[in-house]
Amino acid sequence: MEETQLSVGDDVLEGARDVLNDPEAGAPELRFAATRLSECLCDALRVARSRGTRLEDYEDRADEHEDEHEDEYGDEDEEADGDTTAQENDA
């Protein structure tokens, strides 16, 4: 559905440009183009918000998975730092 909305938006934008470039276009044509552009902008914003929400949900799940992994296996970076410190003390 999102792809259809964005495709329609491309078509409406092309038609609106034609109307705007026509010096003989009158108020009814301009109003029609503006109305269709407004509708398409609403659709595009809805798509963007939907995708943003899905991205946030994905990032939250990835963070939770990472936290679970660290809890289960410990922090490997801390172990590596400890080994380095021990080697420095031996020197």
Secondary structure, DSSP 8 states (H G I E B T S, - for coil): -HHHHHHHHHHHHHHHHHHHH-TT--HHHHHHHHHHHHHHHHHHHHHHHHHHHHHHHHHHHHHHHHHHHHHHH--HHHHHHHHHHHHHHH-
